[in-house]
């Protein structure tokens, strides 16, 4: 039972991290695109 809880918690943590990572990457890409538009 305890193992299941740990696995569930770990699974959620991984999903949260991947979601946050994707969001951060998108925001970074958008920021870089904005900078390129300003420079050009």
C-alpha distance matrix in Angstrom:
0.0 3.8 5.4 5.2 6.6 8.9 10.0 10.7 12.6 14.4 15.4 16.8 18.6 20.2 21.4 22.8 24.5 26.0 27.3 28.8 30.3 31.9 33.3 34.7 36.3 37.9 39.2 40.6 42.3 43.8 45.1 46.7 48.2 49.7 51.2 52.7 54.3 55.8 57.2 58.8
3.8 0.0 3.8 5.4 5.2 6.3 8.7 9.9 10.6 12.3 14.2 15.5 16.5 18.4 20.2 21.2 22.5 24.5 25.9 26.9 28.4 30.4 31.7 32.8 34.4 36.3 37.5 38.7 40.5 42.2 43.2 44.7 46.6 48.0 49.2 50.9 52.6 53.9 55.2 57.0
5.4 3.8 0.0 3.8 5.4 5.1 6.1 8.5 9.8 10.4 12.0 14.2 15.2 16.3 18.3 19.8 20.9 22.4 24.2 25.5 26.6 28.4 30.2 31.2 32.5 34.5 36.0 36.9 38.6 40.5 41.7 42.9 44.7 46.4 47.6 49.0 50.9 52.3 53.4 55.1
5.2 5.4 3.8 0.0 3.8 5.4 5.1 6.0 8.5 9.8 10.3 12.2 14.1 15.2 16.5 18.2 19.8 21.0 22.4 24.1 25.4 26.9 28.5 30.0 31.3 33.0 34.5 35.8 37.3 39.0 40.4 41.8 43.3 45.0 46.4 47.8 49.5 51.1 52.4 53.9
6.6 5.2 5.4 3.8 0.0 3.8 5.5 5.0 6.0 8.5 9.7 10.6 12.2 14.2 15.4 16.4 18.2 20.0 21.1 22.3 24.0 25.8 26.9 28.3 30.0 31.6 32.8 34.3 36.0 37.5 38.7 40.3 42.0 43.3 44.8 46.4 48.0 49.4 50.8 52.5
8.9 6.3 5.1 5.4 3.8 0.0 3.8 5.4 5.1 6.0 8.5 9.9 10.4 12.2 14.3 15.2 16.3 18.3 19.9 20.8 22.1 24.2 25.6 26.6 28.2 30.2 31.4 32.4 34.3 36.0 37.0 38.5 40.3 41.8 43.0 44.6 46.4 47.7 48.9 50.7
10.0 8.7 6.1 5.1 5.5 3.8 0.0 3.8 5.4 5.0 6.0 8.6 9.7 10.5 12.3 14.1 15.2 16.4 18.3 19.8 20.8 22.4 24.3 25.5 26.7 28.6 30.1 31.2 32.7 34.6 35.9 37.1 38.8 40.5 41.8 43.2 45.0 46.5 47.7 49.2
10.7 9.9 8.5 6.0 5.0 5.4 3.8 0.0 3.8 5.5 5.0 6.2 8.6 10.0 10.7 12.3 14.2 15.5 16.6 18.3 19.9 21.2 22.6 24.2 25.7 27.2 28.7 30.1 31.6 33.1 34.6 36.1 37.6 39.1 40.7 42.2 43.7 45.3 46.7 48.2
12.6 10.6 9.8 8.5 6.0 5.1 5.4 3.8 0.0 3.8 5.4 5.2 6.2 8.7 10.0 10.5 12.2 14.3 15.4 16.4 18.1 20.0 21.1 22.3 24.1 25.8 26.9 28.3 30.1 31.6 32.7 34.4 36.1 37.4 38.8 40.5 42.1 43.4 44.8 46.6
14.4 12.3 10.4 9.8 8.5 6.0 5.0 5.5 3.8 0.0 3.8 5.4 5.0 6.2 8.7 9.8 10.5 12.3 14.2 15.2 16.2 18.3 19.9 20.8 22.2 24.3 25.6 26.6 28.3 30.2 31.3 32.6 34.4 36.0 37.2 38.7 40.5 41.9 43.1 44.8
15.4 14.2 12.0 10.3 9.7 8.5 6.0 5.0 5.4 3.8 0.0 3.8 5.4 5.2 6.3 8.7 10.0 10.8 12.4 14.3 15.3 16.6 18.5 20.0 21.1 22.7 24.5 25.7 27.0 28.8 30.3 31.6 33.1 34.8 36.3 37.6 39.2 40.9 42.1 43.6
16.8 15.5 14.2 12.2 10.6 9.9 8.6 6.2 5.2 5.4 3.8 0.0 3.8 5.4 5.1 6.1 8.5 9.9 10.5 12.1 14.0 15.3 16.5 18.2 19.8 21.2 22.5 24.1 25.7 27.0 28.5 30.1 31.6 33.0 34.6 36.2 37.6 39.1 40.6 42.1
18.6 16.5 15.2 14.1 12.2 10.4 9.7 8.6 6.2 5.0 5.4 3.8 0.0 3.8 5.5 5.1 6.1 8.6 9.9 10.4 12.0 14.1 15.3 16.2 18.0 19.9 20.9 22.1 24.1 25.6 26.7 28.2 30.1 31.4 32.7 34.4 36.1 37.4 38.7 40.5
20.2 18.4 16.3 15.2 14.2 12.2 10.5 10.0 8.7 6.2 5.2 5.4 3.8 0.0 3.8 5.5 5.1 6.1 8.5 9.8 10.3 12.2 14.2 15.2 16.2 18.3 19.9 20.8 22.3 24.2 25.5 26.7 28.4 30.1 31.4 32.7 34.6 36.1 37.2 38.8
21.4 20.2 18.3 16.5 15.4 14.3 12.3 10.7 10.0 8.7 6.3 5.1 5.5 3.8 0.0 3.8 5.4 5.2 6.1 8.5 9.7 10.6 12.3 14.1 15.2 16.5 18.3 19.8 21.0 22.6 24.3 25.7 27.0 28.6 30.3 31.6 33.1 34.8 36.2 37.5
22.8 21.2 19.8 18.2 16.4 15.2 14.1 12.3 10.5 9.8 8.7 6.1 5.1 5.5 3.8 0.0 3.8 5.6 5.2 6.1 8.4 9.9 10.6 12.1 14.1 15.4 16.5 18.1 19.9 21.1 22.4 24.2 25.7 27.0 28.6 30.3 31.7 33.1 34.6 36.3
24.5 22.5 20.9 19.8 18.2 16.3 15.2 14.2 12.2 10.5 10.0 8.5 6.1 5.1 5.4 3.8 0.0 3.8 5.4 5.1 5.9 8.5 9.8 10.4 12.0 14.1 15.2 16.1 18.1 19.8 20.8 22.2 24.1 25.6 26.7 28.4 30.2 31.5 32.7 34.4
26.0 24.5 22.4 21.0 20.0 18.3 16.4 15.5 14.3 12.3 10.8 9.9 8.6 6.1 5.2 5.6 3.8 0.0 3.8 5.5 5.0 6.1 8.6 9.8 10.4 12.2 14.2 15.1 16.3 18.3 19.8 20.9 22.4 24.2 25.6 26.8 28.6 30.3 31.4 32.8
27.3 25.9 24.2 22.4 21.1 19.9 18.3 16.6 15.4 14.2 12.4 10.5 9.9 8.5 6.1 5.2 5.4 3.8 0.0 3.8 5.4 5.2 6.2 8.6 9.9 10.7 12.4 14.2 15.4 16.6 18.4 20.0 21.1 22.6 24.5 25.9 27.2 28.9 30.4 31.8
28.8 26.9 25.5 24.1 22.3 20.8 19.8 18.3 16.4 15.2 14.3 12.1 10.4 9.8 8.5 6.1 5.1 5.5 3.8 0.0 3.8 5.4 5.1 6.1 8.5 9.9 10.5 12.1 14.2 15.3 16.4 18.3 19.9 21.0 22.5 24.3 25.8 27.1 28.6 30.3
30.3 28.4 26.6 25.4 24.0 22.1 20.8 19.9 18.1 16.2 15.3 14.0 12.0 10.3 9.7 8.4 5.9 5.0 5.4 3.8 0.0 3.8 5.5 5.1 6.1 8.6 9.9 10.5 12.2 14.2 15.3 16.4 18.3 19.9 21.1 22.5 24.4 25.8 26.9 28.6
31.9 30.4 28.4 26.9 25.8 24.2 22.4 21.2 20.0 18.3 16.6 15.3 14.1 12.2 10.6 9.9 8.5 6.1 5.2 5.4 3.8 0.0 3.8 5.5 5.1 6.2 8.6 9.8 10.5 12.3 14.2 15.3 16.4 18.3 20.0 21.1 22.6 24.5 25.8 27.0
33.3 31.7 30.2 28.5 26.9 25.6 24.3 22.6 21.1 19.9 18.5 16.5 15.3 14.2 12.3 10.6 9.8 8.6 6.2 5.1 5.5 3.8 0.0 3.8 5.4 5.1 6.2 8.6 9.9 10.6 12.3 14.2 15.3 16.5 18.4 20.0 21.2 22.7 24.5 25.9
34.7 32.8 31.2 30.0 28.3 26.6 25.5 24.2 22.3 20.8 20.0 18.2 16.2 15.2 14.1 12.1 10.4 9.8 8.6 6.1 5.1 5.5 3.8 0.0 3.8 5.5 5.1 6.1 8.6 9.9 10.5 12.2 14.2 15.3 16.5 18.4 20.0 21.2 22.6 24.4
36.3 34.4 32.5 31.3 30.0 28.2 26.7 25.7 24.1 22.2 21.1 19.8 18.0 16.2 15.2 14.1 12.0 10.4 9.9 8.5 6.1 5.1 5.4 3.8 0.0 3.8 5.5 5.1 6.1 8.6 9.8 10.5 12.2 14.2 15.3 16.5 18.4 20.1 21.1 22.6
37.9 36.3 34.5 33.0 31.6 30.2 28.6 27.2 25.8 24.3 22.7 21.2 19.9 18.3 16.5 15.4 14.1 12.2 10.7 9.9 8.6 6.2 5.1 5.5 3.8 0.0 3.8 5.4 5.1 6.1 8.6 9.9 10.5 12.3 14.3 15.3 16.5 18.5 20.0 21.1
39.2 37.5 36.0 34.5 32.8 31.4 30.1 28.7 26.9 25.6 24.5 22.5 20.9 19.9 18.3 16.5 15.2 14.2 12.4 10.5 9.9 8.6 6.2 5.1 5.5 3.8 0.0 3.8 5.5 5.1 6.1 8.6 9.8 10.5 12.4 14.3 15.4 16.6 18.5 20.1
40.6 38.7 36.9 35.8 34.3 32.4 31.2 30.1 28.3 26.6 25.7 24.1 22.1 20.8 19.8 18.1 16.1 15.1 14.2 12.1 10.5 9.8 8.6 6.1 5.1 5.4 3.8 0.0 3.8 5.4 5.1 6.2 8.6 9.8 10.6 12.4 14.3 15.4 16.6 18.5
42.3 40.5 38.6 37.3 36.0 34.3 32.7 31.6 30.1 28.3 27.0 25.7 24.1 22.3 21.0 19.9 18.1 16.3 15.4 14.2 12.2 10.5 9.9 8.6 6.1 5.1 5.5 3.8 0.0 3.8 5.4 5.1 6.1 8.6 9.9 10.6 12.4 14.4 15.4 16.5
43.8 42.2 40.5 39.0 37.5 36.0 34.6 33.1 31.6 30.2 28.8 27.0 25.6 24.2 22.6 21.1 19.8 18.3 16.6 15.3 14.2 12.3 10.6 9.9 8.6 6.1 5.1 5.4 3.8 0.0 3.8 5.4 5.0 6.2 8.7 9.9 10.6 12.5 14.3 15.4
45.1 43.2 41.7 40.4 38.7 37.0 35.9 34.6 32.7 31.3 30.3 28.5 26.7 25.5 24.3 22.4 20.8 19.8 18.4 16.4 15.3 14.2 12.3 10.5 9.8 8.6 6.1 5.1 5.4 3.8 0.0 3.8 5.4 5.1 6.3 8.7 10.0 10.7 12.4 14.4
46.7 44.7 42.9 41.8 40.3 38.5 37.1 36.1 34.4 32.6 31.6 30.1 28.2 26.7 25.7 24.2 22.2 20.9 20.0 18.3 16.4 15.3 14.2 12.2 10.5 9.9 8.6 6.2 5.1 5.4 3.8 0.0 3.8 5.4 5.1 6.2 8.7 9.9 10.6 12.4
48.2 46.6 44.7 43.3 42.0 40.3 38.8 37.6 36.1 34.4 33.1 31.6 30.1 28.4 27.0 25.7 24.1 22.4 21.1 19.9 18.3 16.4 15.3 14.2 12.2 10.5 9.8 8.6 6.1 5.0 5.4 3.8 0.0 3.8 5.4 5.1 6.3 8.7 9.9 10.6
49.7 48.0 46.4 45.0 43.3 41.8 40.5 39.1 37.4 36.0 34.8 33.0 31.4 30.1 28.6 27.0 25.6 24.2 22.6 21.0 19.9 18.3 16.5 15.3 14.2 12.3 10.5 9.8 8.6 6.2 5.1 5.4 3.8 0.0 3.8 5.4 5.1 6.3 8.7 10.1
51.2 49.2 47.6 46.4 44.8 43.0 41.8 40.7 38.8 37.2 36.3 34.6 32.7 31.4 30.3 28.6 26.7 25.6 24.5 22.5 21.1 20.0 18.4 16.5 15.3 14.3 12.4 10.6 9.9 8.7 6.3 5.1 5.4 3.8 0.0 3.8 5.4 5.1 6.2 8.7
52.7 50.9 49.0 47.8 46.4 44.6 43.2 42.2 40.5 38.7 37.6 36.2 34.4 32.7 31.6 30.3 28.4 26.8 25.9 24.3 22.5 21.1 20.0 18.4 16.5 15.3 14.3 12.4 10.6 9.9 8.7 6.2 5.1 5.4 3.8 0.0 3.8 5.4 5.1 6.1
54.3 52.6 50.9 49.5 48.0 46.4 45.0 43.7 42.1 40.5 39.2 37.6 36.1 34.6 33.1 31.7 30.2 28.6 27.2 25.8 24.4 22.6 21.2 20.0 18.4 16.5 15.4 14.3 12.4 10.6 10.0 8.7 6.3 5.1 5.4 3.8 0.0 3.8 5.5 5.3
55.8 53.9 52.3 51.1 49.4 47.7 46.5 45.3 43.4 41.9 40.9 39.1 37.4 36.1 34.8 33.1 31.5 30.3 28.9 27.1 25.8 24.5 22.7 21.2 20.1 18.5 16.6 15.4 14.4 12.5 10.7 9.9 8.7 6.3 5.1 5.4 3.8 0.0 3.8 5.6
57.2 55.2 53.4 52.4 50.8 48.9 47.7 46.7 44.8 43.1 42.1 40.6 38.7 37.2 36.2 34.6 32.7 31.4 30.4 28.6 26.9 25.8 24.5 22.6 21.1 20.0 18.5 16.6 15.4 14.3 12.4 10.6 9.9 8.7 6.2 5.1 5.5 3.8 0.0 3.8
58.8 57.0 55.1 53.9 52.5 50.7 49.2 48.2 46.6 44.8 43.6 42.1 40.5 38.8 37.5 36.3 34.4 32.8 31.8 30.3 28.6 27.0 25.9 24.4 22.6 21.1 20.1 18.5 16.5 15.4 14.4 12.4 10.6 10.1 8.7 6.1 5.3 5.6 3.8 0.0
